[in-house]
């Protein structure tokens, strides 16, 4: 059998049969059109040409600021007086990293040493110099409410980053909204609204009252805390309240198509 060089460089192909049928032809072209539309929709509308990943929270900082003018609220006229404090005295800790405590009720007692005593040299509980809260305490500030706490403003600065990429962004260039516990939008947040509140704002600014409204809380409502004096009708303003603020981040599709009137 002779060796054929042309057989080495030969190639195989399939036969194509063209069927002339109106019903099959229409179905075939419709399927092709649907596939093309789906591909274009995924590429353009859903932006599948972009690399996407879920955002990861990076850092949160909370700071408090007193209003320009503090008024004497109605609850200062009751059985408990009010103290007028600056924001630095109300917030703890001062850096407000991830969480912050705001004082709504305060009392200050001073415990001076008894005459001739040094509490650092007490040798036993029977020593007359042993510290006791009832010994010579001096009331500097009696039980007092913090006046006008609802009008103080809270600035929340936060940022996110990519999980795999090095992309990072802060809230100062993001749009968002403050949503209440029942899904109602309290206020929309944009860079324009931030600048309107404070030209130098680095975060989202809310009043304490807006946060209370979003949480469905009222400082003058009867407290449900275990340590609250429910018989005396102690309120949240006296016992305190814990509010958790949940920050949700969402990827927003780029606005490709714009229209103008």
C-alpha positions, 0 to 999 in steps of 0.5 A: 500500500502506497503512502499518501502524504496528502492523507496526513494533511487532510481534515474532516468536516460535517455535512450540513443539511438545510431544512426548509420549514417555516415553523422550524425556521421561525422557532430557530430564529426566535431562539437565536434572538432571545439568546442575543438579547439575554447576553446583551442584557447581562453585559450592559444592564447587569454590567457583567463586564465589571468585577464585583465583590461584597463590601467589607466594613472597615471602620466606624467612628462616632462623635457628639456635638452640642447644639448652637443654643441649649434650651431648658426642656420641660423635664427639668421642671420636675422632681429632678433638676438638669445639668448643662454639659458639653458634648465632651462630658456627655460622650464616653469614650471620647473617640467613639470607635464602633460604639459610644455612650451618651449620658442622659442622667448623671450624679457625682459623689466625692469620697474624701479620706477621713481625717488622719486616714490613708486608704492605701495603708488599710490593713484590714476591713476592721480598720476605721480607715477602711473605705465605705461609700457611706463615709464622708461622701460629698455630693457634687452633683445630685441626680440630674438629667442632661438638658436638651440631649435630644437636640445634640447631633451625632456624626457617624463616620464609616468606610468599607473596602473590597474583600479581595481588591484594594478598593476602599471608600468612605461614607462621605462620597456615598448616598444612603438613608436613615431607615426606621425599625419599621422600614420608614425612611427618616431622611435621605443622605447625599453629599449635598445634604451633608454639606448643607448641615456642615460644610466640613462634615466628614460623616453622616449627621443626625440629631439624637432625636432622629436616632430615637425616632428611627429606633421607635424609642422615647426617653420619657417612656416607662423603662423596661430595663431589669434594673429600672424602678418600675413601681416609681415609673422610672423612664428610659431617660433615667435608666438608660437605653441601648440602641443598635445602629445597623449599617447596610452597604449595597453595590449600586449599578452604574448609571449608563443611560441618562435622560434630560428634559 
